Amino acid sequence: MDAASVREDVQHAGRVLKDNLAAGIGRVQEELEERVRRGSDQTRGALDEVGQQFGGFVRESPLIAVAGAFAVGYLLAKLTRALT
C-alpha cells in the first residue's frame, strides 16, 4: 500500500464515521423530541384534571375558596417581606 491509498482510505473512513455520527445524533434528537412531546402531553392532562377538580371545588364552596386564596396571598406576602 502506498501513502496515497492509505490517505484515501483514512479520508473515506472519516467520511463514513461523520455520516454515521450525524445519523446517530439525528435518531437521538428524534427520540428526545418524542419523549418531551409525551411528557408535555401527560403534564397537560394532569393540569387539566387538577383545574377541573379545583373548578368543581370553587363552584361547590366559593366562600372557602376565596378565604383560602386570601390566606395564601397573605402568607406569600409575609414570606416575601421576611426574605427581603
C-alpha positions in Angstrom: 0.0 0.0 0.0 1.3 3.4 -0.9 0.7 6.6 1.1 -1.9 7.9 -1.4 -4.2 4.8 -1.0 -3.8 4.9 2.8 -4.7 8.6 2.8 -7.7 7.9 0.7 -8.8 5.0 3.0 -8.5 7.2 6.0 -10.5 10.0 4.4 -13.2 7.5 3.4 -13.3 6.1 6.9 -13.6 9.7 8.2 -16.5 10.5 5.9 -18.3 7.2 6.9 -17.7 8.0 10.6 -19.0 11.5 10.2 -22.1 10.3 8.3 -22.8 7.6 11.0 -22.4 10.1 13.8 -24.8 12.5 12.1 -27.4 9.8 11.6 -27.0 8.6 15.2 -27.3 12.2 16.5 -30.4 12.6 14.4 -32.0 9.5 15.9 -31.2 10.6 19.4 -32.7 14.0 18.8 -35.9 12.5 17.4 -36.2 10.2 20.4 -35.7 13.1 22.8 -38.3 15.2 21.0 -40.8 12.3 21.2 -40.2 11.9 24.9 -40.6 15.6 25.5 -43.8 15.6 23.5 -45.2 12.6 25.5 -44.1 14.3 28.8 -45.8 17.5 27.8 -49.0 15.7 26.9 -49.0 13.9 30.2 -48.4 17.2 32.1 -51.1 18.9 30.2 -53.5 16.1 31.0 -52.6 16.3 34.7 -53.0 20.0 34.8 -56.4 19.8 33.1 -57.5 17.3 35.7 -56.3 19.5 38.6 -58.0 22.5 37.0 -61.3 20.6 36.7 -61.1 19.5 40.3 -60.3 22.9 41.5 -63.1 24.4 39.5 -65.5 22.0 41.0 -64.4 22.9 44.5 -64.8 26.6 43.8 -68.3 26.0 42.4 -69.2 23.9 45.5 -67.6 26.2 48.1 -66.9 29.7 46.8 -66.5 31.3 50.2 -63.9 28.7 51.3 -62.1 29.2 48.0 -62.0 33.0 48.4 -60.9 32.7 52.0 -58.2 30.2 51.0 -56.9 32.4 48.2 -56.8 35.3 50.7 -54.9 33.2 53.2 -52.4 32.0 50.6 -51.8 35.6 49.4 -51.3 36.8 53.0 -48.8 34.1 53.7 -46.9 34.8 50.4 -46.8 38.5 51.3 -45.4 37.7 54.8 -42.8 35.3 53.3 -41.8 37.8 50.7 -41.3 40.6 53.3 -39.3 38.2 55.5 -36.9 37.3 52.7 -36.3 40.8 51.5 
